[in-house]
Amino acid sequence: MDSLDRDILNVLRRDARMPYTEIASTVDTSEGTVRNRVDRLVDNGIIERFTVSTRTGNVKAMVEISVAVDVDTTAVSECMAEWDEVDFVWQVSGEEDIVLVVDATDTRRVNDLITKARGLEEVKSTKTRLILDERLG
């Protein structure tokens, strides 16, 4: 991956629907080059998916989860990724092992999700942080 790939990725992070012609103009290259680079980034797994960022008025939160030492965090993460309100599941280093990024209709649904996580025998503890505001980086 070179600087042009990084420039294309930075544009796509802000607007994954931007037409290749506009991306090409922004990064000063041709539309064909952008198309080929994006295809290659997808084929190589650098771009995993294209997604939508919404302003739904929902409650967004990060739920940090600690699991027992002998637990397969990948299996627990895959299970949690199937839950409706979960946008992202990150396996992380530090005090917690898994972080869920949640987008729920209200605090009751966030609490239901926390209760669901705590109900798993692998989960030792949870810590929740409500997301008050977000900006694109």
Backbone bond lengths (Angstrom), bond angles and torsions (degrees), N, CA, C in turn:
res aa  C-N    CA-C-N  psi(-1)  N-CA   C-N-CA  omega(-1)  CA-C   N-CA-C  phi
1 M - - - 1.449 - - 1.525 108.04 -
2 D 1.326 115.57 131.03 1.453 120.04 -179.00 1.530 110.74 -114.50
3 S 1.331 116.42 -172.83 1.466 120.22 -175.70 1.531 111.88 -65.27
4 L 1.327 118.45 -32.97 1.461 119.96 177.62 1.531 110.74 -65.64
5 D 1.319 116.57 -42.77 1.471 120.10 175.83 1.530 110.16 -58.18
6 R 1.328 116.94 -44.35 1.465 120.80 -179.85 1.535 111.12 -64.13
7 D 1.328 116.43 -39.66 1.468 119.45 178.01 1.529 110.72 -63.67
8 I 1.328 117.06 -42.85 1.466 121.45 178.20 1.524 110.08 -62.54
9 L 1.329 117.47 -44.42 1.469 121.29 178.36 1.525 111.49 -60.92
10 N 1.323 117.50 -40.29 1.463 120.33 179.23 1.522 111.38 -62.76
11 V 1.323 117.30 -38.87 1.468 120.52 176.84 1.527 109.73 -66.11
12 L 1.319 117.30 -46.05 1.467 121.24 -178.30 1.522 112.35 -65.33
13 R 1.333 118.33 -31.93 1.473 120.71 177.73 1.525 110.88 -61.77
14 R 1.311 116.71 -34.04 1.462 121.18 -179.30 1.523 112.37 -83.61
15 D 1.331 117.14 -32.30 1.464 120.65 -178.66 1.523 109.19 -155.42
16 A 1.324 116.60 92.19 1.464 121.61 -176.90 1.526 112.34 -69.24
17 R 1.315 117.91 -10.94 1.465 121.47 179.50 1.523 112.96 -98.47
18 M 1.322 117.43 0.33 1.461 119.68 -178.96 1.530 109.29 -60.58
19 P 1.336 117.20 131.06 1.476 119.76 179.22 1.534 111.43 -61.48
20 Y 1.320 115.21 147.21 1.467 120.14 -179.46 1.527 111.92 -57.19
21 T 1.330 117.87 -32.52 1.471 119.79 178.92 1.525 111.00 -63.67
22 E 1.352 117.20 -39.45 1.461 120.23 178.40 1.522 111.23 -71.07
23 I 1.331 116.37 -39.12 1.474 119.60 176.65 1.521 109.09 -60.58
24 A 1.336 116.61 -44.90 1.467 121.59 -179.63 1.519 110.57 -58.27
25 S 1.320 116.79 -43.19 1.461 120.66 179.07 1.528 111.18 -64.80
26 T 1.336 115.87 -40.07 1.464 121.28 -179.02 1.530 112.11 -65.71
27 V 1.336 116.89 -39.75 1.476 120.33 -175.87 1.526 111.93 -100.77
28 D 1.327 116.62 5.56 1.465 123.16 174.60 1.529 113.38 61.43
29 T 1.333 114.87 56.41 1.461 121.28 175.12 1.529 107.56 -148.80
30 S 1.315 117.53 -174.37 1.466 120.77 -178.58 1.526 111.47 -89.06
31 E 1.333 115.57 159.68 1.461 121.43 177.44 1.520 110.47 -61.84
32 G 1.336 117.60 -39.72 1.463 121.52 179.29 1.516 112.27 -62.27
33 T 1.319 116.02 -39.27 1.463 120.23 178.23 1.525 110.16 -64.98
34 V 1.338 117.20 -43.13 1.469 120.66 178.11 1.520 109.61 -61.41
35 R 1.327 116.85 -47.63 1.475 121.30 -179.02 1.534 110.17 -58.17
36 N 1.330 117.24 -47.09 1.475 121.04 -179.59 1.525 111.39 -64.79
37 R 1.336 116.59 -41.13 1.464 119.92 -179.84 1.526 111.01 -65.49
38 V 1.334 117.60 -44.55 1.464 120.57 -179.97 1.523 110.02 -64.05
39 D 1.335 117.34 -43.52 1.468 120.32 177.54 1.529 110.90 -57.97
40 R 1.338 116.29 -43.55 1.466 120.32 179.76 1.530 111.34 -66.20
41 L 1.336 117.02 -40.27 1.465 120.78 178.94 1.533 110.83 -64.09
42 V 1.327 116.80 -36.32 1.467 120.66 175.94 1.527 110.19 -68.92
43 D 1.346 116.44 -48.26 1.471 120.92 -179.33 1.527 112.12 -59.50
44 N 1.343 117.11 -35.03 1.468 121.19 -178.66 1.520 113.03 -86.52
45 G 1.326 117.55 0.75 1.456 120.63 177.62 1.514 114.68 79.62
46 I 1.329 117.92 7.09 1.471 120.52 176.92 1.527 109.02 -68.75
47 I 1.336 116.35 -47.02 1.465 121.53 172.23 1.519 105.80 -93.82
48 E 1.329 115.77 114.92 1.458 120.24 -178.20 1.517 111.87 -87.43
49 R 1.334 116.56 -35.77 1.454 120.49 179.74 1.519 108.80 -166.13
50 F 1.310 115.34 161.90 1.449 122.46 172.53 1.520 105.87 -104.65
51 T 1.324 117.97 136.65 1.453 120.15 -172.77 1.518 111.53 -135.03
52 V 1.300 115.69 175.09 1.454 122.58 -178.73 1.518 108.52 -119.21
53 S 1.313 116.67 136.07 1.451 122.14 172.54 1.521 107.00 -103.03
54 T 1.322 116.42 129.99 1.468 119.87 -174.59 1.519 111.70 -120.60
55 R 1.302 114.79 159.36 1.465 122.36 171.50 1.524 106.02 -120.50
56 T 1.314 115.12 80.28 1.459 121.09 -172.31 1.520 113.00 -90.08
57 G 1.312 117.17 -10.70 1.453 119.57 -173.13 1.511 111.51 82.98
58 N 1.321 116.80 5.13 1.452 121.45 179.44 1.521 110.97 -74.64
59 V 1.314 114.71 169.87 1.453 122.22 174.35 1.523 107.59 -90.22
60 K 1.323 115.78 124.72 1.459 120.24 177.30 1.525 108.36 -108.70
61 A 1.327 114.89 142.98 1.462 119.27 -177.28 1.515 110.21 -150.82
62 M 1.331 114.30 159.49 1.460 122.16 168.82 1.512 106.27 -111.77
63 V 1.314 116.31 125.76 1.456 121.12 177.18 1.522 106.71 -110.75
64 E 1.328 115.34 113.08 1.458 121.79 -179.40 1.525 108.28 -92.72
65 I 1.325 116.26 130.50 1.465 121.09 -171.92 1.518 110.36 -125.76
66 S 1.330 115.46 131.84 1.463 121.72 172.87 1.522 107.95 -105.32
67 V 1.331 115.31 137.17 1.461 120.13 177.94 1.523 109.33 -120.82
68 A 1.308 116.49 166.19 1.463 121.37 178.55 1.531 109.74 -64.05
69 V 1.321 115.84 155.34 1.465 122.08 -175.82 1.524 112.57 -60.39
70 D 1.311 117.77 -35.67 1.461 121.29 -174.97 1.538 113.76 -89.90
71 V 1.341 117.03 15.09 1.464 121.83 -175.55 1.528 110.84 -91.92
72 D 1.320 115.99 141.66 1.465 122.63 173.74 1.529 107.52 -79.53
73 T 1.338 116.80 97.32 1.463 120.25 -175.95 1.530 112.05 -64.98
74 T 1.317 117.30 -27.60 1.467 119.66 177.82 1.522 110.48 -64.28
75 A 1.319 117.24 -44.15 1.465 120.84 179.52 1.524 110.80 -64.49
76 V 1.332 117.61 -42.11 1.463 120.85 178.91 1.527 109.35 -65.33
77 S 1.327 117.32 -42.32 1.465 121.75 179.47 1.523 111.57 -61.64
78 E 1.323 116.20 -43.27 1.466 120.31 179.58 1.528 111.03 -62.97
79 C 1.319 116.86 -38.76 1.471 121.36 177.10 1.521 110.08 -62.57
80 M 1.329 117.16 -48.37 1.459 121.50 -176.91 1.526 112.25 -68.15
81 A 1.308 117.55 -29.27 1.463 121.51 179.09 1.525 111.88 -63.46
82 E 1.326 117.03 -19.94 1.464 121.73 179.66 1.533 112.82 -82.25
83 W 1.317 117.79 -13.25 1.459 121.12 -177.83 1.530 109.89 -70.06
84 D 1.320 116.73 137.29 1.463 122.26 -171.82 1.520 114.49 -55.60
85 E 1.302 118.84 -44.16 1.462 121.39 -173.79 1.524 113.78 -79.46
86 V 1.320 118.27 -6.80 1.462 122.15 -174.68 1.522 110.23 -87.36
87 D 1.346 115.51 120.24 1.467 121.13 176.51 1.527 111.74 -87.62
88 F 1.330 116.60 -41.65 1.461 121.92 -178.00 1.519 109.54 -140.27
89 V 1.322 115.79 149.02 1.457 122.34 171.07 1.523 106.37 -126.76
90 W 1.311 115.97 121.15 1.462 121.28 179.05 1.515 109.25 -113.63
91 Q 1.324 117.37 132.13 1.458 121.53 167.67 1.520 105.34 -90.59
92 V 1.323 116.82 125.14 1.455 121.33 -170.89 1.529 111.23 -128.10
93 S 1.320 115.23 163.98 1.464 120.41 173.17 1.524 108.11 -97.42
94 G 1.308 116.22 162.39 1.455 120.49 179.64 1.514 110.98 115.75
95 E 1.322 115.99 -157.80 1.465 120.97 -177.81 1.521 111.77 -65.57
96 E 1.329 116.74 -38.11 1.454 120.76 179.02 1.531 108.80 -97.45
97 D 1.316 116.06 161.15 1.457 121.76 -176.65 1.525 112.96 -108.32
98 I 1.328 115.69 -30.71 1.460 121.95 -175.17 1.524 108.08 -136.22
99 V 1.321 116.79 140.65 1.454 121.56 173.27 1.523 108.02 -124.33
100 L 1.323 115.89 127.78 1.457 121.66 174.19 1.518 108.15 -101.53
101 V 1.309 117.07 133.84 1.463 121.49 170.02 1.521 105.30 -102.42
102 V 1.321 115.09 118.39 1.458 122.61 -168.58 1.532 110.35 -114.99
103 D 1.319 116.18 140.79 1.464 123.08 174.42 1.529 106.51 -129.74
104 A 1.334 116.28 99.23 1.468 121.44 -173.90 1.529 110.39 -118.82
105 T 1.304 115.97 157.33 1.468 120.76 -176.25 1.525 113.00 -66.76
106 D 1.337 116.91 -28.96 1.464 119.53 179.94 1.523 109.51 -161.65
107 T 1.326 116.46 175.18 1.467 120.13 -177.45 1.519 111.99 -65.65
108 R 1.314 117.50 -28.40 1.473 119.59 177.44 1.527 109.85 -61.31
109 R 1.338 117.18 -42.66 1.470 120.77 179.79 1.534 110.51 -67.88
110 V 1.333 118.02 -36.03 1.471 120.22 174.97 1.518 108.95 -62.35
111 N 1.326 117.15 -45.92 1.462 121.25 179.64 1.525 111.42 -62.55
112 D 1.348 117.38 -39.78 1.473 120.76 176.77 1.526 110.49 -59.91
113 L 1.326 116.32 -40.51 1.465 120.42 -179.71 1.536 110.79 -66.98
114 I 1.325 116.53 -41.13 1.467 120.82 177.20 1.533 109.70 -61.62
115 T 1.319 116.53 -44.47 1.470 121.35 178.31 1.526 110.31 -61.06
116 K 1.318 116.72 -41.53 1.467 121.55 177.92 1.537 110.45 -61.33
117 A 1.326 116.61 -43.52 1.469 120.54 178.52 1.527 110.62 -64.25
118 R 1.324 116.90 -45.09 1.470 120.80 -179.47 1.522 112.08 -65.44
119 G 1.322 116.35 -22.13 1.459 120.71 178.45 1.513 114.13 -74.97
120 L 1.325 117.21 -14.29 1.468 120.42 177.14 1.517 108.99 -76.85
121 E 1.322 116.82 132.89 1.475 119.60 -176.64 1.525 112.30 -64.90
122 E 1.334 118.50 -23.16 1.468 121.17 -179.52 1.528 112.69 -73.88
123 V 1.335 116.89 -21.14 1.463 121.88 -173.93 1.523 110.32 -83.78
124 K 1.340 115.38 125.71 1.467 121.26 177.57 1.523 111.53 -91.40
125 S 1.341 116.62 -41.09 1.463 119.13 -178.04 1.528 109.69 -160.18
126 T 1.342 114.10 163.43 1.457 120.53 176.05 1.523 109.08 -133.92
127 K 1.315 115.46 155.73 1.455 122.74 173.36 1.522 105.54 -140.41
128 T 1.320 116.97 130.79 1.458 120.45 -175.15 1.518 110.72 -117.34
129 R 1.339 114.34 138.42 1.459 121.10 175.88 1.525 107.46 -126.96
130 L 1.328 116.94 121.36 1.458 119.97 174.50 1.530 108.78 -75.47
131 I 1.306 116.34 138.09 1.465 121.72 177.96 1.517 107.01 -90.10
132 L 1.319 116.38 115.65 1.461 121.48 -175.46 1.515 112.68 -87.04
133 D 1.328 117.07 -33.08 1.462 121.58 -178.98 1.512 107.84 -159.06
134 E 1.326 116.59 154.23 1.461 119.45 177.64 1.511 109.91 -142.08
135 R 1.301 116.00 150.60 1.456 124.28 178.22 1.513 108.05 -132.97
136 L 1.304 115.93 147.52 1.462 119.91 173.37 1.511 108.75 -73.99
137 G 1.323 116.48 138.87 1.460 120.99 179.37 1.503 111.86 -95.36
